[in-house]
């Protein structure tokens, strides 16, 4: 798929946080090409968003790592086609201490994720299985941050990621225009500190950056 016109929009988004290197853009192009190649068989993204893949998916996913740049070890839950997990791995590809764990229960999508990591030269591990099971039996070292995009309600996301957040991991979650209702509902069962950022891709959506997450006991 042609890149230049869409990259004009993407470039404006990137500029707010700093330049993306030529090598990173090349890796992102490899990834986009893989998504489009596998799309007919795997349905990795909504068909209606294919034409806008660079803005709707790539640029949107870039925000995850940008909002927690100090995090080096990520766990992306419900990774699907790899947005944002593979994009995070690409951004961190040249960081020697970085690693992105991708949890995906669909075996065919897990196979795609392995291919994407290998073809883009990014460092990560794909964990095929249900999030609850993989997280419960985690034996892969400390985790800095959790990510998820279009996966579940905040309350459920906190439950799924609790094995990591209870050990101190933060979280970056993409949410749509109904984000405030989800925050209010989650606050009934969870304590957390929240930094809310307007999405650079969709002004009605939010990037929610959480820290100090714990289940309420009162």
C-alpha positions in Angstrom: 0.0 0.0 0.0 1.3 3.5 -0.8 2.7 5.3 2.2 3.5 9.0 1.3 0.1 10.6 1.7 -0.7 8.9 4.9 2.8 9.6 6.3 2.2 13.3 6.0 -0.5 12.9 8.7 1.6 10.4 10.6 4.6 12.8 10.4 2.6 15.5 12.1 1.8 13.1 15.0 5.4 11.9 15.3 6.7 15.4 15.4 4.9 16.1 18.7 7.0 13.5 20.4 10.2 13.5 18.4 11.5 12.0 15.2 11.0 8.4 14.2 14.2 7.1 12.6 14.4 5.9 9.0 15.1 2.4 10.3 12.0 2.5 12.4 9.9 3.6 9.5 11.3 0.8 7.4 10.4 -1.7 10.1 6.9 -0.3 10.3 6.6 -0.6 6.5 7.6 -4.3 6.7 5.0 -4.8 9.4 2.2 -3.0 7.5 3.1 -5.1 4.4 2.8 -8.3 6.5 -0.5 -7.2 7.9 -1.9 -6.6 4.5 -0.5 -9.9 3.2 -2.0 -11.9 6.0 -5.3 -9.9 6.2 -7.4 -12.0 3.8 -6.8 -15.2 5.8 -6.6 -13.8 9.3 -8.8 -10.7 9.4 -6.2 -8.9 11.5 -7.8 -5.5 11.3 -11.3 -4.3 10.5 -11.7 -4.3 6.7 -13.1 -0.8 6.8 -9.8 0.5 8.2 -7.4 -1.0 5.7 -7.1 2.2 3.6 -6.2 4.2 6.7 -3.9 1.6 8.3 -1.1 4.0 8.9 -3.2 6.5 10.8 -5.9 4.3 12.4 -3.6 1.5 13.5 0.1 2.4 13.2 0.1 6.0 14.4 -2.5 5.1 17.1 -0.2 2.4 18.4 2.9 4.5 18.4 1.3 6.5 21.3 1.6 3.6 23.7 5.3 3.5 24.0 5.6 7.3 23.7 3.5 7.7 26.8 5.8 5.5 28.9 9.2 5.9 27.3 11.1 4.6 30.4 9.4 1.2 30.2 11.6 -1.4 28.7 9.7 -4.7 29.4 6.1 -4.6 28.1 3.3 -7.2 28.2 0.7 -6.6 25.5 -2.5 -8.5 26.4 -4.9 -9.7 23.7 -2.4 -8.8 21.1 -4.5 -9.8 18.0 -2.7 -8.5 14.9 -0.1 -6.7 17.0 -1.4 -3.3 17.5 0.1 -1.9 19.7 2.5 -4.7 20.8 4.4 -5.2 17.6 4.6 -1.4 17.1 6.1 -1.1 20.6 8.6 -3.8 19.8 9.6 -2.0 16.6 10.1 1.3 18.5 12.3 -0.5 21.1 14.1 -2.7 18.5 17.5 -1.0 19.0 17.2 -0.9 22.9 19.4 -3.8 24.2 17.4 -4.2 27.4 14.0 -4.0 25.9 11.5 -6.9 25.4 7.9 -7.1 24.5 5.7 -10.0 25.5 2.6 -10.6 23.4 -0.2 -12.7 24.8 -2.6 -14.1 22.2 -4.9 -17.1 22.5 -5.6 -17.5 18.8 -2.9 -19.8 17.5 -3.0 -18.5 13.9 -2.6 -14.9 15.1 0.1 -16.0 17.4 1.9 -17.4 14.4 1.5 -14.1 12.6 3.0 -12.2 15.6 6.0 -14.4 15.6 6.5 -13.7 11.9 6.1 -10.0 12.5 8.8 -10.0 15.2 11.2 -12.0 13.1 10.7 -10.0 9.9 11.0 -6.6 11.6 14.0 -7.6 13.6 12.2 -6.7 16.9 12.8 -8.4 20.2 9.8 -10.1 21.8 8.1 -13.3 22.8 4.7 -14.6 21.8 2.8 -16.4 24.5 0.0 -18.5 22.9 -2.8 -18.9 25.5 -5.5 -17.2 27.5 -4.4 -14.1 29.3 -5.5 -15.4 32.7 -3.4 -18.6 32.4 -0.3 -17.0 31.0 -0.3 -14.2 33.6 -1.0 -16.6 36.5 2.0 -18.8 35.6 4.4 -15.9 34.7 8.0 -16.9 35.0 9.6 -14.4 32.6 10.9 -11.7 35.0 9.8 -8.3 36.0 7.4 -6.2 33.8 7.4 -2.4 33.5 4.2 -1.8 31.7 1.0 -3.4 30.3 -0.7 -2.4 27.1 -4.1 -3.3 25.5 -6.1 -1.8 22.7 -9.8 -2.5 21.9 -9.8 -5.5 24.2 -12.1 -5.1 27.2 -13.6 -2.8 29.8 -11.2 -1.1 32.2 -12.5 -3.2 35.1 -11.7 -6.4 33.2 -8.4 -5.1 32.0 -7.3 -4.4 35.6 -8.4 -7.9 36.6 -6.5 -9.5 33.7 -3.3 -7.5 34.3 -3.4 -7.7 38.1 -0.5 -10.3 38.3 1.7 -7.7 36.7 0.3 -4.5 38.2 0.4 -6.0 41.7 4.2 -6.2 41.3 4.4 -2.6 40.2 3.8 -2.5 36.5 2.0 0.5 35.0 -0.5 0.3 32.2 -1.3 2.2 29.0 -4.8 1.5 27.6 -6.5 3.0 24.5 -10.1 4.0 25.1 -12.9 5.5 23.0 -15.3 8.3 23.7 -17.0 6.4 26.5 -13.8 6.3 28.6 -15.1 8.3 31.5 -17.9 5.9 32.2 -15.3 3.0 32.3 -13.0 5.0 34.6 -15.9 5.7 37.0 -17.0 2.1 37.0 -13.5 0.8 37.5 -12.9 3.1 40.4 -15.6 1.3 42.4 -13.3 -1.8 42.6 -9.8 -0.4 42.0 -7.4 2.2 43.3 -5.2 3.8 40.7 -3.4 7.0 39.6 -4.5 8.2 36.1 -3.0 10.5 33.6 -5.4 11.1 30.7 -4.1 12.2 27.3 -6.2 13.1 24.3 -5.5 10.7 21.4 -3.4 12.3 18.7 -5.3 10.2 16.1 -8.9 10.7 17.4 -9.7 13.7 19.6 -12.7 12.0 21.2 -10.6 9.0 22.3 -8.2 8.9 25.1 -4.8 7.3 26.0 -5.1 6.4 29.7 -1.8 6.0 31.6 -2.2 4.2 34.9 0.1 3.6 37.8 -0.2 2.4 41.4 -3.1 0.0 40.5 -4.5 -2.1 43.3 -7.8 -3.8 44.1 -9.9 -1.9 46.6 -10.3 -3.6 50.0 -12.8 -1.2 51.6 
